[in-house]
Amino acid sequence: MFFSLEMSRTEIVMKILSAEASVPLQKIRGGRMDENDWQRITDRSVTLSGKPLFIDDSPNLTMMEIRAKARRLKQRNNLQLICIDYIQLMTSGKKVESRQLEVSEFSRQIKLLAKELEVPVIALSQLSRNAEQRKDGVPQLADLRESGSLEQDADIVIMLHRPELYTQNPTDEERGQAAFHILKHRNGQLDKIDALFQGHYSRFTNQPVATFNPT
């Protein structure tokens, strides 16, 4: 179940098709696809249509609405994962003392929802501008925006870093480099996972495996 408070369902579907079919997103958006592109899109669409992916792009979703929809889906389908994009766009629908307290309450309710339905919940969050002020831009736990409760409640915190965004003149080798920093893992170790960002396909891929040919 994907709750999108930022992008529309159409935008998400286009990005999924771009990533899965390896057709540049701009070609899909502009309708400038050739016959091979259309064939790849058609093939992937048929495959994906049978997948149990539910996208809810309702605006101004409250935690109560998210909980109710997730419960219904759990009863009717084999719900295995919930994604929320993203926490700072959620609303409580009522007056609150501060935005920080409101986000803290969202964090606590998301934790309770995961325990109740016994499914993992991936909650995306914005970062504060502190990371942008660092020369290398490497994110830290303290960069979680508007609430320290996000760090406390989460079992795992993974932050994305793309070095080329903080390099004035990135080399060809640096372009597309990305890393997923595991900065908290309640039941495991901290780590960094290197990846490649393919912006034209809106996707991240594994780094190529180095090969060695003895001479």
C-alpha positions in Angstrom: 0.0 0.0 0.0 1.5 3.3 -1.1 0.1 6.5 0.4 1.4 9.4 -1.7 0.8 12.8 -0.3 3.2 14.5 -2.8 2.8 12.9 -6.3 -0.3 11.9 -8.1 -1.1 8.3 -9.0 -0.4 9.0 -12.6 3.1 10.4 -11.8 3.9 7.4 -9.7 2.8 4.9 -12.4 4.9 6.7 -15.0 7.9 6.5 -12.8 7.4 2.8 -12.1 7.0 2.1 -15.9 10.1 4.1 -16.7 12.1 2.2 -14.1 10.8 -1.2 -15.0 10.8 -0.9 -18.8 14.0 1.1 -19.0 12.3 3.8 -21.0 13.4 7.4 -20.2 10.8 9.2 -18.1 10.9 12.3 -20.3 9.9 10.2 -23.3 6.9 8.8 -21.4 5.8 12.2 -20.2 6.2 13.8 -23.6 4.7 10.9 -25.5 7.8 10.7 -27.7 8.2 6.9 -27.6 9.2 4.8 -30.6 7.9 1.3 -31.4 10.5 -0.5 -29.2 9.6 1.8 -26.2 5.9 1.1 -26.6 6.6 -2.6 -26.7 8.6 -2.5 -23.5 6.0 -0.4 -21.8 3.2 -2.7 -22.9 5.1 -5.8 -21.7 5.8 -4.4 -18.3 2.3 -3.0 -17.9 0.9 -6.5 -18.4 3.3 -7.9 -15.8 2.7 -5.1 -13.3 -1.1 -5.2 -13.7 -1.2 -8.4 -11.8 0.9 -7.2 -8.9 -0.9 -6.3 -5.6 0.1 -2.6 -5.6 -2.4 -0.2 -4.2 -1.7 3.6 -4.6 -3.7 6.2 -2.6 -3.0 9.8 -3.7 -5.7 11.4 -1.6 -4.6 14.9 -0.5 -4.3 16.0 3.1 -4.5 12.5 4.5 -4.8 12.2 8.3 -3.3 9.4 10.3 -6.8 8.3 11.2 -7.6 7.9 7.5 -4.4 6.1 6.7 -5.0 3.7 9.6 -8.6 3.0 8.5 -7.6 2.3 4.9 -4.7 0.1 5.9 -7.0 -1.9 8.2 -9.5 -2.5 5.4 -6.8 -3.6 3.0 -5.4 -5.9 5.6 -8.8 -7.6 6.0 -9.5 -7.9 2.2 -6.0 -8.5 0.9 -2.7 -9.9 1.9 -1.2 -6.6 3.0 2.6 -6.9 3.3 4.0 -3.4 3.2 2.9 0.2 3.8 4.7 3.2 2.4 4.0 6.8 3.3 5.4 9.6 1.2 6.0 11.7 3.2 5.5 12.4 6.9 5.8 16.2 6.8 2.8 16.4 4.4 0.5 14.6 6.7 -2.1 16.6 8.7 -3.8 15.8 12.0 -6.9 17.8 11.1 -6.9 19.6 14.4 -5.2 22.4 16.2 -1.9 21.5 17.8 0.6 23.3 20.0 3.5 22.9 17.6 4.4 21.2 14.4 7.1 19.2 16.2 4.5 17.7 18.6 2.3 16.9 15.6 5.1 15.1 13.7 6.0 13.2 17.0 2.4 12.0 17.2 2.5 10.8 13.6 5.7 8.9 14.3 4.2 7.2 17.4 1.0 6.3 15.5 3.0 4.8 12.6 4.9 2.7 15.0 1.6 1.4 16.6 0.1 0.8 13.1 3.1 -1.4 12.1 2.7 -3.4 15.3 -1.1 -3.8 15.0 -1.1 -4.9 11.4 2.2 -6.8 11.7 3.6 -5.3 8.5 6.6 -3.1 7.9 5.9 0.6 7.4 8.3 2.7 5.4 7.8 6.4 6.2 9.7 8.9 4.1 10.8 12.1 5.7 12.4 15.4 4.7 15.7 16.4 6.2 16.6 19.7 7.7 19.0 22.0 5.8 21.9 21.1 8.1 23.1 18.5 5.7 23.2 21.0 2.8 25.5 23.2 4.9 28.1 20.5 5.2 30.8 20.4 2.6 30.2 16.7 1.7 26.5 16.7 2.4 26.6 13.4 4.2 23.4 13.1 6.2 23.2 12.4 10.0 20.5 11.2 12.3 20.1 14.7 13.7 19.0 15.9 10.2 15.6 14.3 10.5 13.2 17.3 10.2 10.8 18.6 12.8 11.0 15.7 15.3 13.5 13.7 17.2 10.8 11.1 17.7 11.3 9.9 14.2 14.8 8.7 15.2 13.6 7.2 18.4 10.5 5.4 17.1 12.1 3.9 13.9 13.6 0.5 14.0 15.7 1.3 10.9 16.8 4.7 9.6 18.2 4.8 6.1 19.4 8.1 4.5 20.2 8.7 0.9 23.3 10.6 -0.2 24.3 11.7 -3.7 27.8 13.1 -3.6 27.6 14.8 -7.1 25.0 17.3 -5.7 27.7 18.6 -3.4 30.6 18.6 -5.9 31.0 21.7 -8.1 32.3 19.9 -11.1 31.7 16.2 -10.7 33.7 13.8 -12.9 32.0 11.3 -15.2 32.9 8.6 -12.6 31.2 10.7 -9.8 28.0 11.3 -11.7 25.3 8.9 -10.6 27.1 7.7 -7.5 24.8 7.3 -4.5 24.9 5.7 -1.1 22.2 4.5 1.3 23.5 5.1 4.9 22.0 2.8 7.5 22.3 5.1 10.5 20.1 3.1 12.9 19.3 -0.5 13.0 17.7 -1.8 16.1 18.4 -5.4 15.4 21.5 -5.2 13.1 24.6 -3.3 12.2 25.1 0.1 10.7 26.4 0.1 7.2 26.6 2.0 3.9 25.3 0.5 0.6 26.7 2.0 -2.6 24.4 2.3 -5.5 23.9 4.1 -8.9 21.2 6.7 -9.5 19.8 6.6 -13.1 17.8 9.7 -13.1 16.5 9.3 -16.6 14.8 6.1 -15.5 13.9 7.3 -12.0 15.7 4.4 -10.3 18.6 3.2 -8.2 20.6 0.2 -9.3 23.4 -1.9 -7.8 27.0 -0.8 -8.5 28.5 -2.9 -11.2 30.6 -5.8 -9.9 34.3 -5.3 -10.6 35.8 -8.1 -12.7 39.4 -9.2 -12.7 41.0 -10.9 -15.7 44.4 -12.4 -14.9 47.0 -12.1 -17.6 
